[in-house]
Amino acid sequence: MIKRLVIKDCLGIEELAINPGKVNVISGGNERGKTSILETIEKALYNTKRRARFVRTGADKAYIELETDDGISIRRIVKEDEAGLDEGSVKVTKAGVPVKAPETFLKELFGSNGKRSHDVFAFNPVDFMQKKDTEQTDILLSLLPIKVTSQDTQAWFGEAPKVNYEKHGLQVLKDLEQWFYDARREANARVKATEDECAAVAKRLPDNYEVGVWEKVNLGELFAELNAAQETNRDIVESRKVIETFPAGVEAINNKYALQEKEAQDQEATEYEEAKNSIEAQKAGLQEQIDRINIQIKDLEKKRDALFLEIDGLDRFNLKEKKEALAKITKEKLRNIAENKKEELARLESKKKTAEFFLDVHQPIDIAPINNRCTEAEYMKSFIPLAKEVGALAIRLKEEEVMAEHYDKCVETARLKPHELLATVKLPIKDLGVDSRGIVTIKGLPLSNLSTAQQVKTCLDIARVLAKDNPLKLICVDKLEHLDETVRAEFLQQIEEDREFQFFVTVVTDGDLKVEAK
C-alpha cells in the first residue's frame, strides 16, 4: 500500500504531503483538487495522460513522490513543452537501491501497456452503482474469462450463425439465443403455413383417399373390360335376332329365289313369243312377196316354190332351235339360282348355329358395375396429382417440423449453456449468475434489486477483483457524494472493515481540500 505521497504543482494542487492509511477520505469543495490526487497517483505509477496539461498553471514542472510499504520509492518529475508533450523523468528505488529502466520496471510491476492501470483507475464503484443493468452487465462480464467462438457454436448447435463473436462469451450466447429464437419463430410460422396448406389441399381429396391404391389401378384394362362386356352384350342381342328372324329369313330367301325362277321362266316364254312373233312377221313379209310373185308372171313359180320351201324350213328349224337355246339358258339360270339359294340358306343356317352356340356359352353381362368401376377409377385417379402434392407437403412439413424442433433445442441449449460455462470458471464474485435476459445477477437478482448493503458489497467486490493483482492493493473511489447518505454510510462502513485493500475516496463537502486517513 502507499505509505507516503508528496504532490507539487500537479493539476490544481500546489503542494500536498500525506501519509495515507487503509482508508483515505479526500473531501472539500468543487475544484479543490480531490480528483487530482487520484490522477496524480495514477500518473506516478503509470505515467498516464488524462488531461492536456498536467503541470499546474504557472509552474514549470510538477513533482510526485510516492513510497510504498514494501520499500518502493517513485519520484517523478513532469515537464511539458508548449504543445503539452511530457519531457519529464522518473526515478525508482527498491529497498534504497536505484532501479535501472524505471519506466519499464513500473510497467512490468503494475501491468504492461497500462492494462492494470485501466482496471484500477477506470472502475469507479460509485459510477457503477448508478449505471443501467446492461452497463453493469458489461462490466461484470469482463471479469469472467469466457470466450465463445464460431467453432464452439458449430459444435454445440450444428451451425454457426453470424453474430459478433468478439463480444463476451455470455453475450454471444445471448445473441445466439435471440438468433435461434427468431429462427424458431420463423420455422414455426413455416410449419403452421405448411400445415394449413396441407390441410387445405387434403380437403380437396375424397375421404380416406389412398394414392398408392389408385396408382395401381389400370384404367385402360378397366375400360377394355367394359368394352368387351358391351361387345359381348351386342353379340348376344345380334345372335338372338339371328335366331328369331331365321324362319323369316328362310322364307325371304325362298321367295327371292322363287321370284328369280319365275322371272327366268317368264323370260323364256317372253323371248319365245318374241321369236315366234318375229318369225310370223318374217312369214308375213315373205307371204307378201309370194303374193306379189303370184301376181307376176308364171315363170316365177319356181322361185315361189323355193320360197315356200324356205318358209317351211323356218317353221321347222329356226323356231325349234330358238326354243331349245332358250330352254338351255333357262336351265342354266335355274341351276345357278338353286346353287345360290342353297349357299345363302347354308350361310343363314351357319349363322343361326353360331348364334345358338354363342348364346349357350355367353350370358348377358351386367355392365353397370363395370361402368361404375371405370367411372370411379377415372374420377379417383384424377386426384393422384393432388394426393402427391399433399405427400410432398407432408414431407416438407416434416422437414420444417424437424428444423423447428432443432431451433427449439438450440434456444434451450443457448439458455442453459451460460450456466454450464459459469460452472467451469472460478467466479470472481460469489453467487454471480446470468438471467434469461442476459443480465448478470447476484443471488438471482439484478444489482438494482439487491439491498443497499448487497449493492455496495458487490461494487466493492468488483473493485477488489480488478485490483487484486495490483501490488499496492489500491482501490480509488471518486464522487462519493453522488450516493445518498444511507448508501454513503454503508459504503464507508464496508471499506473501513476491509483488511486487504487501501482505499482513496473523494467526496464533495464544504471547505478546503482535506485528506483524512483512517
Buried (B, 14 or more C-beta within 10 A) or exposed (E): BBBBBBBBBBBBBEEBEBEBBBBBBBBBEEEBBBBBBBBBBBBBBBBBBEEEEBBBEEBEBBBBBBBBEEEBBBBBBBBBEEEEEBEBEBEBBBEEEEBEEBBEBBBEBBBEEBEBBBBBBEBBBBBBBEBEBEEBBBBBBBBBEBEBEBEBBEEBBEBBBEBEBEBBBBBBBBBBBBBBBEBBEEBBEBBEEBBEBBEEBBEEBEEEBEBEEBEEBEEEEBBEBBEEBBEBBEBBEEBBEBBEEBEEBBEEBEEBBEEBBEEBEEBBEEBBEEBEEEBEEBBEEBEEEBEEBEEEEEEBEEEBEEBEEEBEEBEEEBBEEBBEEBEEBBEEBBEEBEEBBEEBBEEBEEBBEEBBEBBEEEEEBEBEEBBEBBEBBEEBBEBBEBBEBBEEBBEBBEEBBEBBBBBBBBBEBBBEBBEEBBEEEEEBBEEBBBBEEBBBBBEEBBBEEBEBBBBBBBBBBBBBBBBEEBBBBBBBBBBBBBBEEEBBEBBBEBBEEBEEBBBBBBBBBEEEBEBEEE
